[in-house]
Amino acid sequence: MGEAARHLKPEAESFYKALPPADYPGKLIATYPRIANQIVALLGDKASLARYFEGLLADERGTRQGFDFGTLVEIQNLFDRLVGIPGGFSNTNSLLHSLLKK
């Protein structure tokens, strides 16, 4: 495995540190820095980023071990924030808390 695959690149580190604390993907970064780097590398191309996330989240070959639940939640949250749901988990979390108060 190359050096870049074992460590978070500076541009990726800056991007993730700028996220709200609830959205920081600590497990993903610690366990799969190569994936965390690739997500940031694809930020300028939403279609490619969406395809990359879909490849991570769906096992089309039927042979993948899969991610642990915490990492899977972080990947899904990044997908929601960067491709789908504006605001990601922070927005969803705020919505759920507001509903609980009613």
JOHULIN-V89627 format. One record per run of one state. SS is the DSSP state (H for helix, E for strand, C for the rest). FROM is the first residue (numbers start at 0). LEN is the number of residues. If there is no record, write none. Layout:
ss & from & len
SS & FROM & LEN
SS & FROM & LEN
This chain:
ss & from & len
C & 0 & 2
H & 2 & 4
C & 6 & 3
H & 9 & 8
C & 17 & 3
H & 20 & 3
C & 23 & 2
H & 25 & 6
C & 31 & 1
H & 32 & 9
C & 41 & 4
H & 45 & 12
C & 57 & 11
H & 68 & 14
C & 82 & 5
H & 87 & 14
C & 101 & 1
